[in-house]
Structures are given as C-alpha cells and as structure tokens.
C-alpha cells in the first residue's frame, strides 16, 4: 500500500513538472464600432460615381482574431512552439469567415457560422542564443517589418499609403486600381518555412521560403479539361516565394529592411478540374477554386521591397517608411507579355501618449502607381499611365484599462493622373472615419 502511494506521488510530481514545462495561451482581439465613408470615383469614360457607406462595423483599428499559442521546454535551451490564429468577423453570422445562407427579403447573412479563416498556423523549434525556424502559413518579412514601423499599427482605415487594409474603401475604391493587389506588399505566405536569428549586437536577420508546386502529366485517354474525371492538359501549376529581412536596434533608433519575391506560373490553359487550388499569393491563395475556372498561360513575377526607420524621442515616436512593388507578367501572349505594374510610396508618421490615458497618432504619405497598358487606360497599346496618390490618417485612443480602449480614426486618400483623361483612378477621393471599442485578451 505504501509503495503504491509512493508510486502515485512520484507520478504526480513528474506529471506536474512536465505540465510546468509546457504552456498554452489563448489570446484575441475584438474590435467593434461605427464606420462611415464617402468616395468620388471616376471611370475611364469620365463618369463620376459618388458613394457613401454607413454601418456598425468591425476591425477598424485592428483586425479581430482568436488565437492559441504554446511553448514546450525541450531542455538545454531548446523549445518547441506553435501558433494557430483565426480571423473573427463578429458583426455577421459567420464568426470566422463569410456565410452563404441569405434572407432573400433582407439580403442579410443568415449562415450558421461554421467557416474558419486561417490567419496563420505554424509550428517550430527554437534554440536560445541561436534562433528559430517554423513551418506553416506565416507573416512575410515585409509584413513583420512594417508592423514594427507603422505609426497607425496597421489600422484598417484609408489614408495609410503603405498598408492598405481597409474593409471599407479597398485599393480599387481608393483609386489605386484592382491590379495594385491591395497595397504595397503581401501579408502572408502559405506553405512557408521561416527562420529568424537571435539578436547579435543589435542585429537580427530573418528569411522565408514558400513552395507549392505541381507538375502534371497529360493523359491522352481522358478528355482535357473534364470536370468529371479531374484531368487537365498537364503542365505546371507552380507558386513559390522567398524573402529576407534584417533589423538593427541602437538605443532609441530602430532600422529595418526587407525584400520578398513571389512567382506564379501556369504553363497550361486547360485547367478545369473541380479540385484546383489557387496557388497565387493573393488573399485566396491556397483556397479551392470553383469548377470550370480557366487559367490562362501565366508567368508573373512579384517583387516587393521595404525600408523604414523609427526613433523614440520620449515625448513621441517618429517613423519614416518606403515601399516598392513591381509586378511583371512574362507570359507568352503578345498582348500581355512584359506588362508591368509598379507601385512606390513614402510615408512619415508620429505616435505619442499625450496623457497616460490618451494616445494619438498621425501619418502622411504620397506615392505613384504605374499600370500596364490596358489595365488603366482605354488605349491597350499606349504608354502605361501613371496615377499619383496622397493620403493622411489621424487617430486616437482613450485607454479605459490595459486591455480596453475607445478609439476614433479619420483617413483620406486622393489621386491625380498624368494629364490623360483616359486614366482610371485619376481625380478620385475617399474619406473614411471610425469610432469604436477594442478589447484584447
């Protein structure tokens, strides 16, 4: 009996020690409030469309989310870690993702809310004094660099010319054109491995490689493009990307640079299968594509660069940012081969606690956007037009506690063309404002 009690006590102690070496944290953000906007958009024909929006909305200061992260001590300064983070949409029935069930009279979403939006999910290993690596869907090097040097901290309101994350007033609405792919850089990469070093003399380096490739052989005994037998005419459906980043901290100065490049290649245009996956780097990357979707022959190179500085003056923190994104289509079609989309932007910002409870920030920026012929001009063979844009954003927080704050944000963005009346995006303006409450847990 005594031996059994001793054994039970020993097992309990071991289990307790093992439990103490591991930890799992549940975290999240809920951001809800009122948002409104008004815009003036001009199309190629010179028609002016004015639109106003008003709604109780979500995620204006920061995107709502629910996450789980954990670490396990492996001994000897090594540890394992993981993160699973889901996007939340608390203003509709699909709590995490959009619903599909509609009330036909109200045209409102009545879905039961079963969708899941995977913001990031990864697992990795870390060695103290050396660094870490991880596999999964993860933030890109530029996204991480921008998050550390953006005065608005990636607020989802227009006016920030570096980060275009607004749900009301997208890149197309703000006159940057659909081909701008919603801003200056790609936020996340699927199927990625990342590595980051520990800090050595203030320096930290990081890297990323993403890979999702498929080479398919054509079967002549099946019908190319058939949905029923899930065959295609063969060829490559490949997407990959890589990125590098470095930052340096010296006293109150912080400097960061990052570069990333993505390549999308479809070498066969008979891809009709029902189970295709979008291998591109956009918002639907890695998601299923509906049956019947046709890919043309594509060879797109997307190069993105970022550099920024921040300095803490004590009373306020100042930021300077620069970004460039160049997208080139090298496909074999004469009408599209060599088309280039080039977006450059610069932005200055400040952020400060005016009182222990009141925090404020502001950004002002400018840039230009050059679209390929046919993308922004009625003349498909003409000179690629250029759109210039400016924007600013001001915002403030009133901290009710360490985890809860009320906020107010206003942003504005304007565009002008190069004198060509056929340039879409010239003469556009969008204003957006939001007030709400954000709670972190």
C-alpha positions in Angstrom: 0.0 0.0 0.0 2.8 2.4 0.9 4.7 1.5 -2.3 1.5 2.3 -4.3 1.2 5.7 -2.5 4.8 6.5 -3.1 4.5 5.5 -6.8 1.3 7.6 -7.2 3.1 10.6 -5.5 6.1 10.2 -7.8 3.9 10.0 -10.9 2.0 13.1 -9.8 5.3 15.0 -9.3 6.6 14.0 -12.7 3.3 15.0 -14.4 3.3 18.3 -12.6 6.9 19.0 -13.7 6.0 18.2 -17.3 3.0 20.4 -17.1 5.1 23.2 -15.7 7.4 23.0 -18.7 4.6 23.5 -21.2 2.2 26.4 -21.6 -0.7 27.2 -23.9 -2.1 30.8 -24.1 -5.4 31.8 -25.5 -5.4 35.3 -26.9 -7.5 37.5 -29.1 -8.9 40.9 -30.2 -12.5 42.1 -30.5 -12.9 45.4 -32.3 -16.4 46.8 -33.0 -17.8 50.2 -33.6 -19.3 52.6 -36.2 -17.6 53.3 -39.6 -18.6 55.6 -42.4 -17.0 56.7 -45.7 -17.7 58.8 -48.8 -15.9 58.4 -52.1 -15.7 60.0 -55.5 -14.6 57.7 -58.3 -14.0 58.5 -62.0 -14.1 55.7 -64.6 -12.3 55.6 -68.0 -15.2 57.3 -69.7 -15.0 60.2 -67.2 -18.2 59.2 -65.4 -18.3 60.2 -61.7 -19.7 57.8 -59.2 -20.3 59.1 -55.6 -20.9 56.6 -52.8 -21.5 56.9 -49.1 -21.3 54.0 -46.6 -22.5 53.9 -43.0 -22.5 50.8 -40.8 -21.8 49.3 -37.4 -18.7 47.6 -38.4 -15.7 45.6 -37.2 -11.9 45.7 -37.0 -11.3 49.4 -37.9 -8.4 49.9 -35.5 -7.2 46.3 -35.5 -8.4 43.1 -37.1 -10.4 40.9 -34.7 -9.0 37.5 -34.1 -8.8 34.4 -31.8 -5.5 32.6 -31.3 -3.8 29.8 -29.5 -0.1 29.7 -28.9 2.1 27.5 -26.8 5.6 26.5 -25.9 7.3 23.4 -24.6 10.7 23.4 -22.9 12.8 20.7 -24.5 15.8 21.2 -22.3 19.2 22.6 -23.0 17.9 26.0 -24.0 15.7 24.4 -26.8 11.9 24.7 -27.0 9.1 23.9 -29.4 6.3 26.4 -30.1 3.2 26.7 -32.2 0.5 29.3 -33.1 -3.0 28.9 -34.5 -4.7 32.2 -35.2 -8.2 32.6 -36.7 -9.8 35.7 -38.0 -13.1 36.8 -36.4 -16.0 38.6 -38.1 -18.2 39.4 -35.1 -20.7 41.6 -37.0 -22.1 38.8 -39.2 -23.3 35.2 -38.6 -20.1 33.7 -40.0 -18.0 34.3 -36.8 -14.8 33.4 -38.7 -15.4 33.7 -42.4 -18.3 34.7 -44.6 -21.6 32.9 -44.7 -23.5 31.7 -47.7 -27.2 31.5 -46.4 -29.2 34.6 -47.3 -32.5 36.1 -46.3 -33.8 36.9 -49.7 -36.1 39.7 -48.5 -33.5 41.4 -46.3 -30.4 40.3 -48.3 -28.7 39.6 -44.9 -26.4 36.8 -44.0 -28.2 34.0 -42.1 -25.4 31.4 -42.1 -24.8 29.3 -39.0 -21.2 30.5 -38.8 -19.2 27.4 -39.5 -16.5 28.8 -41.7 -12.9 29.3 -40.4 -10.5 31.9 -41.6 -6.9 30.8 -41.0 -4.8 34.0 -40.4 -1.7 32.0 -39.5 -0.8 28.5 -38.3 2.7 27.2 -37.7 4.9 25.0 -35.6 8.6 25.4 -35.0 11.7 24.9 -32.9 13.9 27.5 -31.0 17.4 27.4 -29.6 18.3 30.2 -27.1 21.3 32.2 -28.3 20.9 31.0 -31.9 17.4 31.5 -33.3 14.3 29.7 -34.5 12.5 28.2 -37.5 8.9 27.4 -38.2 6.7 25.7 -40.9 3.2 26.8 -41.9 1.1 29.8 -43.0 3.0 32.8 -41.7 3.5 36.5 -42.0 6.0 37.6 -44.6 9.3 39.5 -43.7 7.9 42.8 -45.0 4.7 42.5 -43.0 6.7 42.0 -39.8 9.0 44.9 -40.6 6.0 47.1 -41.3 4.2 46.1 -38.1 7.2 47.4 -36.1 7.5 50.7 -38.0 3.9 51.8 -38.9 2.6 54.7 -36.7 -1.0 53.5 -37.1 -0.1 50.0 -36.1 -1.9 48.7 -39.3 -5.2 50.4 -38.6 -7.8 49.3 -41.2 -8.8 52.8 -42.3 -7.8 54.5 -45.6 -5.1 57.2 -45.7 -2.2 54.9 -44.9 -0.3 54.7 -48.3 1.9 51.8 -47.1 -0.7 49.5 -45.6 -4.0 49.1 -47.5 -6.0 47.0 -45.1 -9.4 48.7 -45.1 -12.6 46.7 -45.4 -14.5 50.0 -46.3 -12.5 51.6 -49.1 -10.3 49.0 -50.7 -7.4 49.7 -53.0 -9.7 49.8 -56.0 -12.1 52.2 -54.2 -9.3 54.5 -53.3 -8.2 54.8 -57.0 -5.2 52.6 -56.9 -6.7 50.1 -59.3 -7.5 46.5 -58.9 -4.1 45.4 -60.2 -2.5 47.1 -57.2 -3.4 43.9 -55.3 -4.5 45.8 -52.2 -1.3 47.7 -51.4 2.4 47.6 -51.1 3.1 44.1 -50.1 1.9 40.5 -49.5 0.9 39.9 -45.9 1.1 36.2 -45.5 2.6 33.2 -47.3 1.2 29.7 -47.4 3.3 26.5 -47.2 6.3 28.5 -45.9 9.3 27.9 -43.8 10.7 30.9 -41.9 13.9 31.4 -39.9 14.9 34.2 -37.5 18.1 34.7 -35.6 18.5 35.9 -32.1 19.9 39.4 -31.7 23.6 39.8 -32.0 25.0 43.2 -31.2 21.6 44.7 -32.0 21.3 42.9 -35.4 18.6 40.4 -36.3 18.2 38.6 -39.6 15.2 36.6 -40.9 14.3 34.6 -44.0 11.3 32.9 -45.6 10.8 30.3 -48.4 7.4 29.2 -49.6 6.7 26.4 -52.0 3.5 25.0 -53.6 4.3 23.4 -57.0 2.6 20.7 -59.1 3.9 19.2 -62.4 1.1 17.2 -64.1 1.5 14.8 -67.0 -1.2 14.8 -69.7 -3.2 11.6 -70.0 -4.3 11.3 -73.7 -7.0 8.8 -72.9 -9.1 11.3 -70.9 -10.7 14.4 -72.1 -8.6 17.5 -71.3 -10.4 19.9 -69.0 -13.0 17.5 -67.9 -14.6 18.2 -64.5 -15.9 14.7 -64.1 -12.6 12.8 -64.3 -10.5 15.7 -62.9 -7.9 15.7 -65.6 -6.1 18.6 -67.3 -3.9 19.1 -70.2 -0.8 18.7 -68.0 1.9 21.3 -67.4 3.0 23.3 -64.4 0.8 25.0 -61.8 3.5 26.4 -59.6 3.8 29.1 -57.0 6.8 29.9 -54.8 8.3 32.8 -52.9 11.2 33.9 -50.8 12.1 36.8 -48.6 14.9 38.2 -46.5 14.8 40.7 -43.6 17.2 42.5 -41.3 16.8 45.0 -38.5 19.1 46.9 -36.2 18.4 48.5 -32.8 20.7 51.1 -31.2 19.5 52.8 -28.1 16.3 54.6 -29.3 16.9 54.1 -33.0 15.4 51.2 -34.9 16.1 50.4 -38.6 14.7 47.6 -40.8 14.9 46.5 -44.4 13.1 43.6 -46.1 12.7 42.2 -49.6 10.5 39.4 -50.9 9.7 37.9 -54.3 6.8 35.7 -55.5 6.5 33.8 -58.8 3.3 32.3 -60.2 3.5 30.0 -63.2 0.7 28.3 -65.1 2.0 26.7 -68.3 -1.2 25.1 -69.5 -4.6 26.8 -70.1 -6.9 23.8 -69.8 -7.2 23.7 -66.0 -10.8 22.9 -65.5 -10.7 20.4 -62.7 -13.1 20.6 -59.8 -10.4 20.3 -57.1 -7.9 23.0 -58.2 -6.2 25.2 -55.6 -5.3 28.8 -56.1 -1.5 28.8 -56.0 -1.2 32.6 -56.2 0.0 34.9 -53.5 -3.2 36.9 -53.1 -6.0 36.8 -50.5 -7.4 33.5 -51.8 -4.0 31.7 -52.0 -4.3 28.1 -51.1 -8.1 28.0 -51.3 -10.2 25.8 -53.6 -11.3 27.2 -57.0 -14.8 26.6 -58.4 -15.1 24.0 -61.1 -14.8 25.5 -64.6 -12.3 28.1 -63.7 -9.9 28.7 -66.6 -6.3 29.7 -66.1 -4.5 31.3 -69.0 -0.8 30.8 -69.5 0.7 32.9 -66.7 4.2 33.7 -65.6 4.0 36.5 -63.1 6.9 37.9 -61.0 6.0 40.0 -58.0 9.0 41.8 -56.3 8.4 43.8 -53.1 10.8 45.9 -51.1 10.5 47.9 -47.8 12.8 50.1 -45.7 11.9 52.0 -42.5 13.3 53.9 -39.5 11.9 54.8 -36.2 13.2 56.9 -33.3 11.8 57.3 -29.8 12.2 60.9 -28.7 10.5 60.2 -25.4 7.6 62.5 -25.8 6.8 60.9 -29.2 8.0 58.2 -31.6 8.7 59.2 -35.2 8.6 56.9 -38.2 9.7 57.0 -41.9 8.7 54.3 -44.4 9.4 53.5 -48.0 7.9 50.7 -50.1 8.1 49.5 -53.7 6.2 46.7 -55.5 6.8 45.7 -59.1 4.7 43.1 -60.8 5.7 41.8 -64.3 3.8 39.3 -66.5 6.2 37.3 -68.6 3.5 35.1 -70.2 3.8 34.1 -73.9 0.8 36.1 -75.1 1.8 39.1 -77.2 -1.0 41.2 -75.6 0.2 40.7 -72.1 3.9 39.8 -72.3 6.1 42.3 -70.5 3.3 44.2 -68.8 4.5 45.9 -65.6 2.6 47.3 -62.6 4.9 49.4 -60.4 3.8 51.0 -57.1 6.0 53.2 -54.9 5.1 55.0 -51.7 6.7 57.0 -48.9 5.2 57.9 -45.5 6.0 59.8 -42.4 4.3 59.2 -39.0 4.3 60.0 -35.3 2.7 58.3 -32.3 2.6 59.6 -28.7 0.9 59.4 -25.3 -0.4 62.9 -24.6 -1.5 61.8 -21.2 -1.2 58.4 -19.5 -4.7 57.6 -20.8 -4.8 59.4 -24.2 -2.7 58.2 -27.1 -2.6 59.8 -30.6 -1.0 59.1 -34.0 -0.8 60.6 -37.4 0.6 59.6 -40.8 1.0 61.5 -44.1 2.3 59.9 -47.3 2.5 60.0 -51.1 3.3 57.8 -54.0 2.7 56.8 -57.6 1.2 53.8 -59.4 2.1 52.9 -62.9 -0.2 50.4 -64.6 0.4 48.3 -67.7 -1.3 49.3 -70.9 -4.9 48.1 -70.9 -5.2 47.9 -67.1 -5.8 51.6 -66.5 -6.1 53.1 -70.0 -8.6 52.8 -72.8 -5.6 52.5 -75.2 -4.4 49.0 -74.7 -1.2 49.7 -76.8 -0.5 53.1 -75.4 2.0 54.4 -72.9 1.4 52.9 -69.4 -0.4 55.6 -67.4 0.7 56.8 -64.0 -1.5 57.7 -61.1 -0.2 59.8 -58.2 -1.8 59.4 -54.8 -1.5 61.2 -51.4 -3.1 60.2 -48.1 -3.2 61.0 -44.4 -4.6 59.4 -41.3 -5.1 60.7 -37.7 -6.4 58.7 -34.8 -6.5 58.5 -31.0 -7.1 56.0 -28.2 -8.6 56.6 -24.8 -7.4 53.8 -22.6 -10.1 52.6 -20.1 -7.7 49.9 -18.9 -4.7 48.0 -20.0 -6.8 45.8 -22.3 -9.7 48.1 -23.4 -9.7 51.3 -25.3 -12.1 53.6 -27.1 -10.9 55.0 -30.4 -11.6 57.5 -33.2 -9.9 57.5 -36.6 -10.1 59.6 -39.7 -8.4 59.0 -43.0 -8.4 60.5 -46.5 -6.8 59.5 -49.8 -6.7 61.3 -53.2 -5.4 60.5 -56.6 -4.4 62.5 -59.7 -3.4 61.3 -63.2 -0.7 62.3 -65.6 -3.0 64.6 -67.7 -4.6 61.7 -69.6 -8.3 61.8 -69.2 -8.5 58.0 -70.0 -6.6 57.1 -66.9 -8.8 55.2 -64.4 -8.1 56.4 -60.9 -7.4 60.0 -61.7 -9.4 62.5 -59.7 -10.6 60.0 -57.1 -11.0 60.7 -53.4 -12.2 58.6 -50.5 -12.7 59.7 -46.8 -13.3 57.2 -44.0 -14.0 57.6 -40.3 -14.5 55.2 -37.5 -15.2 55.2 -33.7 -15.3 52.1 -31.6 -14.1 49.9 -28.8 -11.2 47.5 -28.9 -10.7 44.8 -26.3 -7.7 42.5 -26.2 -7.4 39.3 -24.2 
